[in-house]
Amino acid sequence: MTILKLTDICKDYQQGKQTVRVLKNINLTVEQGEYLAIMGPSGSGKTTLMNIIGCLDVPTSGTYELNGKNLQNSSDNALADIRNKYIGFVFQSFYLMPKLDAVDNVALPLLYAGVPLKERRARAVEALKAVGLGERIHFRPNQLSGGQCQRVAIARAIVSKPTLLLADEPTGALDTKAGNQIMEIFRALSKEGMTIIMITHEPAIAECANKTYHILDGELLTKGEARSNEKV
């Protein structure tokens, strides 16, 4: 089953009187359960691409289909609804609420979705157990290590059972051991059928994915294409 399909996606920005094309005819099809890594230097367009996939931005031209629905001309409210229902986000910074414990941080998306208190807490505990934090559900962020905070962030991203998990440099703020633990969680989620798209600068982290793309000067290349063109 095709989860998302990008066709000839372009993104332009205005710099004074000049139009700068950041993304150039991006084509990408992702099937359910695929685990992709996207690599690229600073300024290559990878964050812009991730923002479009995550419905945080819209393309200048081209089409984006998610779960078979064309998102072209969708309103801001419609895109917000799609984000809440179908997409989970994991960032380099954990963005946890410092005064809330782990279970309440994880339950936040369910609160916004109107899920009753008892159900959202039960689902939050289940998600925390899935990332190995069943013993720390009442710990606040300042009582957790960086790796544990990222696990809480992953639990928050998956608690709504999204179609797609987007991870932007998920190990960038972690040491090697903690980063490897996060990758083990991603592997397990992928085996369970979750679709994952991950941005990373680290080749060793990208190797954890099933397929690697490189984005250079706004163009998306598979790992093999990037090597053949000597652009890696």
Biotite code that builds the C-alpha atoms (Angstrom):
import biotite.structure as struc

atoms = struc.array([
    struc.Atom([0.000, 0.000, 0.000], chain_id="A", res_id=1, res_name="MET", atom_name="CA", element="C"),
    struc.Atom([1.365, 3.413, -0.980], chain_id="A", res_id=2, res_name="THR", atom_name="CA", element="C"),
    struc.Atom([1.501, 5.769, 2.005], chain_id="A", res_id=3, res_name="ILE", atom_name="CA", element="C"),
    struc.Atom([2.786, 8.871, 0.265], chain_id="A", res_id=4, res_name="LEU", atom_name="CA", element="C"),
    struc.Atom([3.607, 9.957, -3.259], chain_id="A", res_id=5, res_name="LYS", atom_name="CA", element="C"),
    struc.Atom([5.431, 13.132, -4.250], chain_id="A", res_id=6, res_name="LEU", atom_name="CA", element="C"),
    struc.Atom([5.279, 14.050, -7.935], chain_id="A", res_id=7, res_name="THR", atom_name="CA", element="C"),
    struc.Atom([7.446, 16.839, -9.383], chain_id="A", res_id=8, res_name="ASP", atom_name="CA", element="C"),
    struc.Atom([7.504, 18.742, -6.085], chain_id="A", res_id=9, res_name="ILE", atom_name="CA", element="C"),
    struc.Atom([9.163, 22.153, -6.327], chain_id="A", res_id=10, res_name="CYS", atom_name="CA", element="C"),
    struc.Atom([9.558, 24.809, -3.651], chain_id="A", res_id=11, res_name="LYS", atom_name="CA", element="C"),
    struc.Atom([10.532, 28.430, -4.330], chain_id="A", res_id=12, res_name="ASP", atom_name="CA", element="C"),
    struc.Atom([11.387, 31.217, -1.918], chain_id="A", res_id=13, res_name="TYR", atom_name="CA", element="C"),
    struc.Atom([11.733, 34.905, -2.579], chain_id="A", res_id=14, res_name="GLN", atom_name="CA", element="C"),
    struc.Atom([15.039, 36.541, -1.651], chain_id="A", res_id=15, res_name="GLN", atom_name="CA", element="C"),
    struc.Atom([14.472, 40.189, -2.392], chain_id="A", res_id=16, res_name="GLY", atom_name="CA", element="C"),
    struc.Atom([13.567, 40.388, -6.068], chain_id="A", res_id=17, res_name="LYS", atom_name="CA", element="C"),
    struc.Atom([15.070, 36.994, -6.795], chain_id="A", res_id=18, res_name="GLN", atom_name="CA", element="C"),
    struc.Atom([13.243, 33.654, -6.779], chain_id="A", res_id=19, res_name="THR", atom_name="CA", element="C"),
    struc.Atom([15.313, 30.790, -5.379], chain_id="A", res_id=20, res_name="VAL", atom_name="CA", element="C"),
    struc.Atom([14.250, 27.194, -6.106], chain_id="A", res_id=21, res_name="ARG", atom_name="CA", element="C"),
    struc.Atom([15.043, 25.094, -3.030], chain_id="A", res_id=22, res_name="VAL", atom_name="CA", element="C"),
    struc.Atom([13.446, 21.828, -4.194], chain_id="A", res_id=23, res_name="LEU", atom_name="CA", element="C"),
    struc.Atom([13.632, 20.724, -7.828], chain_id="A", res_id=24, res_name="LYS", atom_name="CA", element="C"),
    struc.Atom([11.118, 18.220, -9.196], chain_id="A", res_id=25, res_name="ASN", atom_name="CA", element="C"),
    struc.Atom([11.212, 15.832, -6.254], chain_id="A", res_id=26, res_name="ILE", atom_name="CA", element="C"),
    struc.Atom([9.651, 12.438, -6.967], chain_id="A", res_id=27, res_name="ASN", atom_name="CA", element="C"),
    struc.Atom([9.252, 9.948, -4.125], chain_id="A", res_id=28, res_name="LEU", atom_name="CA", element="C"),
    struc.Atom([6.916, 7.025, -3.468], chain_id="A", res_id=29, res_name="THR", atom_name="CA", element="C"),
    struc.Atom([6.854, 5.391, -0.037], chain_id="A", res_id=30, res_name="VAL", atom_name="CA", element="C"),
    struc.Atom([5.075, 2.138, 0.742], chain_id="A", res_id=31, res_name="GLU", atom_name="CA", element="C"),
    struc.Atom([3.653, 1.111, 4.096], chain_id="A", res_id=32, res_name="GLN", atom_name="CA", element="C"),
    struc.Atom([6.334, -0.163, 6.463], chain_id="A", res_id=33, res_name="GLY", atom_name="CA", element="C"),
    struc.Atom([9.286, 1.318, 4.570], chain_id="A", res_id=34, res_name="GLU", atom_name="CA", element="C"),
    struc.Atom([12.091, 2.848, 6.602], chain_id="A", res_id=35, res_name="TYR", atom_name="CA", element="C"),
    struc.Atom([13.937, 5.573, 4.686], chain_id="A", res_id=36, res_name="LEU", atom_name="CA", element="C"),
    struc.Atom([16.870, 7.814, 5.533], chain_id="A", res_id=37, res_name="ALA", atom_name="CA", element="C"),
    struc.Atom([17.496, 11.145, 3.794], chain_id="A", res_id=38, res_name="ILE", atom_name="CA", element="C"),
    struc.Atom([20.988, 12.634, 3.969], chain_id="A", res_id=39, res_name="MET", atom_name="CA", element="C"),
    struc.Atom([22.291, 15.959, 2.723], chain_id="A", res_id=40, res_name="GLY", atom_name="CA", element="C"),
    struc.Atom([24.518, 18.885, 3.653], chain_id="A", res_id=41, res_name="PRO", atom_name="CA", element="C"),
    struc.Atom([23.237, 22.053, 5.260], chain_id="A", res_id=42, res_name="SER", atom_name="CA", element="C"),
    struc.Atom([21.194, 24.074, 2.772], chain_id="A", res_id=43, res_name="GLY", atom_name="CA", element="C"),
    struc.Atom([20.500, 21.082, 0.517], chain_id="A", res_id=44, res_name="SER", atom_name="CA", element="C"),
    struc.Atom([16.730, 21.283, 1.008], chain_id="A", res_id=45, res_name="GLY", atom_name="CA", element="C"),
    struc.Atom([16.203, 18.286, 3.288], chain_id="A", res_id=46, res_name="LYS", atom_name="CA", element="C"),
    struc.Atom([14.430, 20.244, 6.040], chain_id="A", res_id=47, res_name="THR", atom_name="CA", element="C"),
    struc.Atom([12.191, 21.935, 3.463], chain_id="A", res_id=48, res_name="THR", atom_name="CA", element="C"),
    struc.Atom([11.338, 18.512, 2.050], chain_id="A", res_id=49, res_name="LEU", atom_name="CA", element="C"),
    struc.Atom([10.569, 17.152, 5.514], chain_id="A", res_id=50, res_name="MET", atom_name="CA", element="C"),
    struc.Atom([8.339, 20.145, 6.265], chain_id="A", res_id=51, res_name="ASN", atom_name="CA", element="C"),
    struc.Atom([6.334, 19.502, 3.093], chain_id="A", res_id=52, res_name="ILE", atom_name="CA", element="C"),
    struc.Atom([6.000, 15.784, 3.857], chain_id="A", res_id=53, res_name="ILE", atom_name="CA", element="C"),
    struc.Atom([4.911, 16.698, 7.392], chain_id="A", res_id=54, res_name="GLY", atom_name="CA", element="C"),
    struc.Atom([2.285, 19.181, 6.125], chain_id="A", res_id=55, res_name="CYS", atom_name="CA", element="C"),
    struc.Atom([4.100, 22.030, 7.879], chain_id="A", res_id=56, res_name="LEU", atom_name="CA", element="C"),
    struc.Atom([4.688, 23.733, 4.512], chain_id="A", res_id=57, res_name="ASP", atom_name="CA", element="C"),
    struc.Atom([3.207, 23.474, 1.033], chain_id="A", res_id=58, res_name="VAL", atom_name="CA", element="C"),
    struc.Atom([4.980, 23.081, -2.317], chain_id="A", res_id=59, res_name="PRO", atom_name="CA", element="C"),
    struc.Atom([5.083, 25.803, -4.951], chain_id="A", res_id=60, res_name="THR", atom_name="CA", element="C"),
    struc.Atom([4.169, 23.203, -7.572], chain_id="A", res_id=61, res_name="SER", atom_name="CA", element="C"),
    struc.Atom([3.739, 19.469, -7.906], chain_id="A", res_id=62, res_name="GLY", atom_name="CA", element="C"),
    struc.Atom([1.402, 17.090, -6.098], chain_id="A", res_id=63, res_name="THR", atom_name="CA", element="C"),
    struc.Atom([1.536, 15.380, -2.705], chain_id="A", res_id=64, res_name="TYR", atom_name="CA", element="C"),
    struc.Atom([-0.708, 12.401, -1.998], chain_id="A", res_id=65, res_name="GLU", atom_name="CA", element="C"),
    struc.Atom([-0.959, 10.980, 1.527], chain_id="A", res_id=66, res_name="LEU", atom_name="CA", element="C"),
    struc.Atom([-2.985, 7.807, 2.094], chain_id="A", res_id=67, res_name="ASN", atom_name="CA", element="C"),
    struc.Atom([-4.298, 8.189, -1.446], chain_id="A", res_id=68, res_name="GLY", atom_name="CA", element="C"),
    struc.Atom([-5.604, 11.721, -0.890], chain_id="A", res_id=69, res_name="LYS", atom_name="CA", element="C"),
    struc.Atom([-4.287, 14.650, -2.945], chain_id="A", res_id=70, res_name="ASN", atom_name="CA", element="C"),
    struc.Atom([-3.409, 17.402, -0.477], chain_id="A", res_id=71, res_name="LEU", atom_name="CA", element="C"),
    struc.Atom([-3.202, 20.141, -3.105], chain_id="A", res_id=72, res_name="GLN", atom_name="CA", element="C"),
    struc.Atom([-5.296, 23.181, -2.156], chain_id="A", res_id=73, res_name="ASN", atom_name="CA", element="C"),
    struc.Atom([-5.895, 21.851, 1.381], chain_id="A", res_id=74, res_name="SER", atom_name="CA", element="C"),
    struc.Atom([-6.624, 24.594, 3.922], chain_id="A", res_id=75, res_name="SER", atom_name="CA", element="C"),
    struc.Atom([-4.393, 25.250, 6.925], chain_id="A", res_id=76, res_name="ASP", atom_name="CA", element="C"),
    struc.Atom([-7.033, 23.672, 9.173], chain_id="A", res_id=77, res_name="ASN", atom_name="CA", element="C"),
    struc.Atom([-7.213, 20.595, 6.967], chain_id="A", res_id=78, res_name="ALA", atom_name="CA", element="C"),
    struc.Atom([-3.426, 20.215, 7.019], chain_id="A", res_id=79, res_name="LEU", atom_name="CA", element="C"),
    struc.Atom([-3.407, 20.585, 10.818], chain_id="A", res_id=80, res_name="ALA", atom_name="CA", element="C"),
    struc.Atom([-6.024, 17.840, 11.053], chain_id="A", res_id=81, res_name="ASP", atom_name="CA", element="C"),
    struc.Atom([-3.922, 15.575, 8.802], chain_id="A", res_id=82, res_name="ILE", atom_name="CA", element="C"),
    struc.Atom([-0.840, 16.181, 10.974], chain_id="A", res_id=83, res_name="ARG", atom_name="CA", element="C"),
    struc.Atom([-2.752, 15.307, 14.135], chain_id="A", res_id=84, res_name="ASN", atom_name="CA", element="C"),
    struc.Atom([-4.294, 12.132, 12.706], chain_id="A", res_id=85, res_name="LYS", atom_name="CA", element="C"),
    struc.Atom([-1.650, 10.638, 10.468], chain_id="A", res_id=86, res_name="TYR", atom_name="CA", element="C"),
    struc.Atom([1.839, 12.002, 11.218], chain_id="A", res_id=87, res_name="ILE", atom_name="CA", element="C"),
    struc.Atom([4.134, 11.660, 14.233], chain_id="A", res_id=88, res_name="GLY", atom_name="CA", element="C"),
    struc.Atom([7.171, 13.900, 14.659], chain_id="A", res_id=89, res_name="PHE", atom_name="CA", element="C"),
    struc.Atom([10.512, 13.286, 16.419], chain_id="A", res_id=90, res_name="VAL", atom_name="CA", element="C"),
    struc.Atom([13.040, 16.131, 16.504], chain_id="A", res_id=91, res_name="PHE", atom_name="CA", element="C"),
    struc.Atom([16.646, 16.550, 17.610], chain_id="A", res_id=92, res_name="GLN", atom_name="CA", element="C"),
    struc.Atom([15.389, 18.709, 20.486], chain_id="A", res_id=93, res_name="SER", atom_name="CA", element="C"),
    struc.Atom([12.901, 16.759, 22.543], chain_id="A", res_id=94, res_name="PHE", atom_name="CA", element="C"),
    struc.Atom([10.360, 19.569, 23.116], chain_id="A", res_id=95, res_name="TYR", atom_name="CA", element="C"),
    struc.Atom([9.043, 18.016, 26.335], chain_id="A", res_id=96, res_name="LEU", atom_name="CA", element="C"),
    struc.Atom([7.013, 20.039, 28.827], chain_id="A", res_id=97, res_name="MET", atom_name="CA", element="C"),
    struc.Atom([9.366, 20.375, 31.838], chain_id="A", res_id=98, res_name="PRO", atom_name="CA", element="C"),
    struc.Atom([6.608, 20.456, 34.479], chain_id="A", res_id=99, res_name="LYS", atom_name="CA", element="C"),
    struc.Atom([4.866, 17.325, 33.191], chain_id="A", res_id=100, res_name="LEU", atom_name="CA", element="C"),
    struc.Atom([5.974, 13.763, 33.884], chain_id="A", res_id=101, res_name="ASP", atom_name="CA", element="C"),
    struc.Atom([6.626, 11.299, 31.074], chain_id="A", res_id=102, res_name="ALA", atom_name="CA", element="C"),
    struc.Atom([3.101, 9.900, 30.898], chain_id="A", res_id=103, res_name="VAL", atom_name="CA", element="C"),
    struc.Atom([1.480, 13.336, 30.706], chain_id="A", res_id=104, res_name="ASP", atom_name="CA", element="C"),
    struc.Atom([3.980, 14.492, 28.062], chain_id="A", res_id=105, res_name="ASN", atom_name="CA", element="C"),
    struc.Atom([3.146, 11.452, 25.944], chain_id="A", res_id=106, res_name="VAL", atom_name="CA", element="C"),
    struc.Atom([-0.594, 11.905, 26.455], chain_id="A", res_id=107, res_name="ALA", atom_name="CA", element="C"),
    struc.Atom([-0.618, 15.508, 25.171], chain_id="A", res_id=108, res_name="LEU", atom_name="CA", element="C"),
    struc.Atom([-1.540, 14.699, 21.531], chain_id="A", res_id=109, res_name="PRO", atom_name="CA", element="C"),
    struc.Atom([-4.458, 12.623, 22.783], chain_id="A", res_id=110, res_name="LEU", atom_name="CA", element="C"),
    struc.Atom([-5.599, 15.489, 25.001], chain_id="A", res_id=111, res_name="LEU", atom_name="CA", element="C"),
    struc.Atom([-5.703, 17.777, 21.949], chain_id="A", res_id=112, res_name="TYR", atom_name="CA", element="C"),
    struc.Atom([-7.592, 15.072, 20.041], chain_id="A", res_id=113, res_name="ALA", atom_name="CA", element="C"),
    struc.Atom([-10.285, 14.956, 22.735], chain_id="A", res_id=114, res_name="GLY", atom_name="CA", element="C"),
    struc.Atom([-9.520, 11.433, 23.994], chain_id="A", res_id=115, res_name="VAL", atom_name="CA", element="C"),
    struc.Atom([-10.936, 10.839, 27.507], chain_id="A", res_id=116, res_name="PRO", atom_name="CA", element="C"),
    struc.Atom([-8.475, 11.023, 30.426], chain_id="A", res_id=117, res_name="LEU", atom_name="CA", element="C"),
    struc.Atom([-8.518, 7.334, 31.373], chain_id="A", res_id=118, res_name="LYS", atom_name="CA", element="C"),
    struc.Atom([-7.948, 6.170, 27.798], chain_id="A", res_id=119, res_name="GLU", atom_name="CA", element="C"),
    struc.Atom([-5.208, 8.672, 26.995], chain_id="A", res_id=120, res_name="ARG", atom_name="CA", element="C"),
    struc.Atom([-3.241, 7.809, 30.143], chain_id="A", res_id=121, res_name="ARG", atom_name="CA", element="C"),
    struc.Atom([-3.560, 4.090, 29.410], chain_id="A", res_id=122, res_name="ALA", atom_name="CA", element="C"),
    struc.Atom([-2.373, 4.595, 25.833], chain_id="A", res_id=123, res_name="ARG", atom_name="CA", element="C"),
    struc.Atom([0.492, 6.813, 27.027], chain_id="A", res_id=124, res_name="ALA", atom_name="CA", element="C"),
    struc.Atom([1.663, 4.126, 29.469], chain_id="A", res_id=125, res_name="VAL", atom_name="CA", element="C"),
    struc.Atom([1.478, 1.532, 26.670], chain_id="A", res_id=126, res_name="GLU", atom_name="CA", element="C"),
    struc.Atom([3.591, 3.747, 24.391], chain_id="A", res_id=127, res_name="ALA", atom_name="CA", element="C"),
    struc.Atom([6.186, 4.333, 27.118], chain_id="A", res_id=128, res_name="LEU", atom_name="CA", element="C"),
    struc.Atom([6.441, 0.595, 27.734], chain_id="A", res_id=129, res_name="LYS", atom_name="CA", element="C"),
    struc.Atom([6.973, 0.112, 23.984], chain_id="A", res_id=130, res_name="ALA", atom_name="CA", element="C"),
    struc.Atom([10.092, 2.316, 24.146], chain_id="A", res_id=131, res_name="VAL", atom_name="CA", element="C"),
    struc.Atom([11.418, 0.696, 27.337], chain_id="A", res_id=132, res_name="GLY", atom_name="CA", element="C"),
    struc.Atom([10.355, 3.338, 29.860], chain_id="A", res_id=133, res_name="LEU", atom_name="CA", element="C"),
    struc.Atom([7.647, 1.469, 31.734], chain_id="A", res_id=134, res_name="GLY", atom_name="CA", element="C"),
    struc.Atom([9.554, 2.015, 34.982], chain_id="A", res_id=135, res_name="GLU", atom_name="CA", element="C"),
    struc.Atom([9.859, 5.779, 34.520], chain_id="A", res_id=136, res_name="ARG", atom_name="CA", element="C"),
    struc.Atom([6.383, 6.911, 33.564], chain_id="A", res_id=137, res_name="ILE", atom_name="CA", element="C"),
    struc.Atom([6.204, 9.418, 36.417], chain_id="A", res_id=138, res_name="HIS", atom_name="CA", element="C"),
    struc.Atom([9.692, 10.896, 35.917], chain_id="A", res_id=139, res_name="PHE", atom_name="CA", element="C"),
    struc.Atom([9.947, 14.485, 34.690], chain_id="A", res_id=140, res_name="ARG", atom_name="CA", element="C"),
    struc.Atom([12.369, 15.450, 31.882], chain_id="A", res_id=141, res_name="PRO", atom_name="CA", element="C"),
    struc.Atom([14.994, 16.785, 34.329], chain_id="A", res_id=142, res_name="ASN", atom_name="CA", element="C"),
    struc.Atom([15.057, 13.340, 35.974], chain_id="A", res_id=143, res_name="GLN", atom_name="CA", element="C"),
    struc.Atom([15.776, 11.554, 32.696], chain_id="A", res_id=144, res_name="LEU", atom_name="CA", element="C"),
    struc.Atom([18.885, 11.215, 30.521], chain_id="A", res_id=145, res_name="SER", atom_name="CA", element="C"),
    struc.Atom([18.993, 12.625, 27.002], chain_id="A", res_id=146, res_name="GLY", atom_name="CA", element="C"),
    struc.Atom([18.355, 9.195, 25.516], chain_id="A", res_id=147, res_name="GLY", atom_name="CA", element="C"),
    struc.Atom([15.409, 8.637, 27.836], chain_id="A", res_id=148, res_name="GLN", atom_name="CA", element="C"),
    struc.Atom([13.956, 12.043, 26.931], chain_id="A", res_id=149, res_name="CYS", atom_name="CA", element="C"),
    struc.Atom([14.161, 11.106, 23.260], chain_id="A", res_id=150, res_name="GLN", atom_name="CA", element="C"),
    struc.Atom([12.363, 7.853, 24.036], chain_id="A", res_id=151, res_name="ARG", atom_name="CA", element="C"),
    struc.Atom([9.590, 9.866, 25.688], chain_id="A", res_id=152, res_name="VAL", atom_name="CA", element="C"),
    struc.Atom([9.443, 12.014, 22.534], chain_id="A", res_id=153, res_name="ALA", atom_name="CA", element="C"),
    struc.Atom([9.159, 8.875, 20.380], chain_id="A", res_id=154, res_name="ILE", atom_name="CA", element="C"),
    struc.Atom([6.396, 7.524, 22.625], chain_id="A", res_id=155, res_name="ALA", atom_name="CA", element="C"),
    struc.Atom([4.561, 10.844, 22.221], chain_id="A", res_id=156, res_name="ARG", atom_name="CA", element="C"),
    struc.Atom([4.982, 10.602, 18.424], chain_id="A", res_id=157, res_name="ALA", atom_name="CA", element="C"),
    struc.Atom([3.550, 7.073, 18.217], chain_id="A", res_id=158, res_name="ILE", atom_name="CA", element="C"),
    struc.Atom([0.810, 7.273, 20.867], chain_id="A", res_id=159, res_name="VAL", atom_name="CA", element="C"),
    struc.Atom([-1.755, 8.356, 18.254], chain_id="A", res_id=160, res_name="SER", atom_name="CA", element="C"),
    struc.Atom([-0.765, 5.372, 16.065], chain_id="A", res_id=161, res_name="LYS", atom_name="CA", element="C"),
    struc.Atom([0.183, 7.557, 13.079], chain_id="A", res_id=162, res_name="PRO", atom_name="CA", element="C"),
    struc.Atom([0.499, 6.342, 9.523], chain_id="A", res_id=163, res_name="THR", atom_name="CA", element="C"),
    struc.Atom([3.880, 8.021, 9.141], chain_id="A", res_id=164, res_name="LEU", atom_name="CA", element="C"),
    struc.Atom([6.719, 8.802, 11.577], chain_id="A", res_id=165, res_name="LEU", atom_name="CA", element="C"),
    struc.Atom([9.036, 11.673, 10.608], chain_id="A", res_id=166, res_name="LEU", atom_name="CA", element="C"),
    struc.Atom([12.338, 11.948, 12.468], chain_id="A", res_id=167, res_name="ALA", atom_name="CA", element="C"),
    struc.Atom([14.610, 14.981, 12.019], chain_id="A", res_id=168, res_name="ASP", atom_name="CA", element="C"),
    struc.Atom([18.122, 14.220, 13.331], chain_id="A", res_id=169, res_name="GLU", atom_name="CA", element="C"),
    struc.Atom([16.681, 12.045, 16.132], chain_id="A", res_id=170, res_name="PRO", atom_name="CA", element="C"),
    struc.Atom([20.143, 11.072, 17.446], chain_id="A", res_id=171, res_name="THR", atom_name="CA", element="C"),
    struc.Atom([21.854, 14.436, 16.891], chain_id="A", res_id=172, res_name="GLY", atom_name="CA", element="C"),
    struc.Atom([21.861, 15.399, 20.591], chain_id="A", res_id=173, res_name="ALA", atom_name="CA", element="C"),
    struc.Atom([22.727, 11.931, 21.896], chain_id="A", res_id=174, res_name="LEU", atom_name="CA", element="C"),
    struc.Atom([25.885, 9.939, 22.569], chain_id="A", res_id=175, res_name="ASP", atom_name="CA", element="C"),
    struc.Atom([26.604, 6.831, 20.492], chain_id="A", res_id=176, res_name="THR", atom_name="CA", element="C"),
    struc.Atom([25.099, 4.365, 22.967], chain_id="A", res_id=177, res_name="LYS", atom_name="CA", element="C"),
    struc.Atom([21.855, 6.312, 23.342], chain_id="A", res_id=178, res_name="ALA", atom_name="CA", element="C"),
    struc.Atom([21.699, 6.855, 19.572], chain_id="A", res_id=179, res_name="GLY", atom_name="CA", element="C"),
    struc.Atom([21.999, 3.119, 18.965], chain_id="A", res_id=180, res_name="ASN", atom_name="CA", element="C"),
    struc.Atom([19.183, 2.475, 21.443], chain_id="A", res_id=181, res_name="GLN", atom_name="CA", element="C"),
    struc.Atom([16.949, 4.899, 19.550], chain_id="A", res_id=182, res_name="ILE", atom_name="CA", element="C"),
    struc.Atom([17.766, 3.109, 16.293], chain_id="A", res_id=183, res_name="MET", atom_name="CA", element="C"),
    struc.Atom([16.775, -0.202, 17.880], chain_id="A", res_id=184, res_name="GLU", atom_name="CA", element="C"),
    struc.Atom([13.382, 1.313, 18.705], chain_id="A", res_id=185, res_name="ILE", atom_name="CA", element="C"),
    struc.Atom([13.006, 2.533, 15.115], chain_id="A", res_id=186, res_name="PHE", atom_name="CA", element="C"),
    struc.Atom([13.883, -0.925, 13.777], chain_id="A", res_id=187, res_name="ARG", atom_name="CA", element="C"),
    struc.Atom([11.239, -2.489, 16.019], chain_id="A", res_id=188, res_name="ALA", atom_name="CA", element="C"),
    struc.Atom([8.620, 0.059, 14.925], chain_id="A", res_id=189, res_name="LEU", atom_name="CA", element="C"),
    struc.Atom([9.467, -0.620, 11.283], chain_id="A", res_id=190, res_name="SER", atom_name="CA", element="C"),
    struc.Atom([9.102, -4.375, 11.774], chain_id="A", res_id=191, res_name="LYS", atom_name="CA", element="C"),
    struc.Atom([5.663, -3.717, 13.272], chain_id="A", res_id=192, res_name="GLU", atom_name="CA", element="C"),
    struc.Atom([4.658, -1.955, 10.039], chain_id="A", res_id=193, res_name="GLY", atom_name="CA", element="C"),
    struc.Atom([5.204, 1.715, 10.839], chain_id="A", res_id=194, res_name="MET", atom_name="CA", element="C"),
    struc.Atom([6.471, 3.849, 7.962], chain_id="A", res_id=195, res_name="THR", atom_name="CA", element="C"),
    struc.Atom([9.509, 5.948, 8.939], chain_id="A", res_id=196, res_name="ILE", atom_name="CA", element="C"),
    struc.Atom([11.315, 8.761, 7.145], chain_id="A", res_id=197, res_name="ILE", atom_name="CA", element="C"),
    struc.Atom([14.433, 9.981, 8.926], chain_id="A", res_id=198, res_name="MET", atom_name="CA", element="C"),
    struc.Atom([16.801, 12.881, 8.257], chain_id="A", res_id=199, res_name="ILE", atom_name="CA", element="C"),
    struc.Atom([20.354, 12.393, 9.490], chain_id="A", res_id=200, res_name="THR", atom_name="CA", element="C"),
    struc.Atom([23.888, 13.662, 8.909], chain_id="A", res_id=201, res_name="HIS", atom_name="CA", element="C"),
    struc.Atom([25.399, 10.429, 10.235], chain_id="A", res_id=202, res_name="GLU", atom_name="CA", element="C"),
    struc.Atom([26.177, 7.637, 7.735], chain_id="A", res_id=203, res_name="PRO", atom_name="CA", element="C"),
    struc.Atom([26.115, 5.000, 10.497], chain_id="A", res_id=204, res_name="ALA", atom_name="CA", element="C"),
    struc.Atom([22.612, 6.075, 11.483], chain_id="A", res_id=205, res_name="ILE", atom_name="CA", element="C"),
    struc.Atom([21.443, 6.155, 7.860], chain_id="A", res_id=206, res_name="ALA", atom_name="CA", element="C"),
    struc.Atom([22.666, 2.568, 7.473], chain_id="A", res_id=207, res_name="GLU", atom_name="CA", element="C"),
    struc.Atom([19.988, 1.512, 9.981], chain_id="A", res_id=208, res_name="CYS", atom_name="CA", element="C"),
    struc.Atom([17.303, 2.369, 7.426], chain_id="A", res_id=209, res_name="ALA", atom_name="CA", element="C"),
    struc.Atom([16.271, 0.042, 4.612], chain_id="A", res_id=210, res_name="ASN", atom_name="CA", element="C"),
    struc.Atom([16.849, 2.644, 1.909], chain_id="A", res_id=211, res_name="LYS", atom_name="CA", element="C"),
    struc.Atom([18.936, 5.819, 1.785], chain_id="A", res_id=212, res_name="THR", atom_name="CA", element="C"),
    struc.Atom([18.365, 8.933, -0.315], chain_id="A", res_id=213, res_name="TYR", atom_name="CA", element="C"),
    struc.Atom([20.691, 11.901, -0.724], chain_id="A", res_id=214, res_name="HIS", atom_name="CA", element="C"),
    struc.Atom([19.405, 15.389, -1.365], chain_id="A", res_id=215, res_name="ILE", atom_name="CA", element="C"),
    struc.Atom([21.869, 17.756, -3.013], chain_id="A", res_id=216, res_name="LEU", atom_name="CA", element="C"),
    struc.Atom([21.101, 21.200, -4.405], chain_id="A", res_id=217, res_name="ASP", atom_name="CA", element="C"),
    struc.Atom([17.380, 20.468, -4.092], chain_id="A", res_id=218, res_name="GLY", atom_name="CA", element="C"),
    struc.Atom([17.517, 17.194, -6.057], chain_id="A", res_id=219, res_name="GLU", atom_name="CA", element="C"),
    struc.Atom([16.708, 13.819, -4.515], chain_id="A", res_id=220, res_name="LEU", atom_name="CA", element="C"),
    struc.Atom([18.929, 10.860, -5.402], chain_id="A", res_id=221, res_name="LEU", atom_name="CA", element="C"),
    struc.Atom([18.968, 7.279, -4.189], chain_id="A", res_id=222, res_name="THR", atom_name="CA", element="C"),
    struc.Atom([22.180, 6.050, -2.584], chain_id="A", res_id=223, res_name="LYS", atom_name="CA", element="C"),
    struc.Atom([23.223, 4.278, -5.777], chain_id="A", res_id=224, res_name="GLY", atom_name="CA", element="C"),
    struc.Atom([22.482, 7.291, -7.962], chain_id="A", res_id=225, res_name="GLU", atom_name="CA", element="C"),
    struc.Atom([24.412, 9.562, -5.614], chain_id="A", res_id=226, res_name="ALA", atom_name="CA", element="C"),
    struc.Atom([27.479, 7.310, -5.787], chain_id="A", res_id=227, res_name="ARG", atom_name="CA", element="C"),
    struc.Atom([27.326, 6.962, -9.547], chain_id="A", res_id=228, res_name="SER", atom_name="CA", element="C"),
    struc.Atom([27.291, 10.746, -9.872], chain_id="A", res_id=229, res_name="ASN", atom_name="CA", element="C"),
    struc.Atom([30.073, 11.111, -7.292], chain_id="A", res_id=230, res_name="GLU", atom_name="CA", element="C"),
    struc.Atom([28.038, 13.540, -5.229], chain_id="A", res_id=231, res_name="LYS", atom_name="CA", element="C"),
    struc.Atom([28.258, 11.840, -1.850], chain_id="A", res_id=232, res_name="VAL", atom_name="CA", element="C"),
])
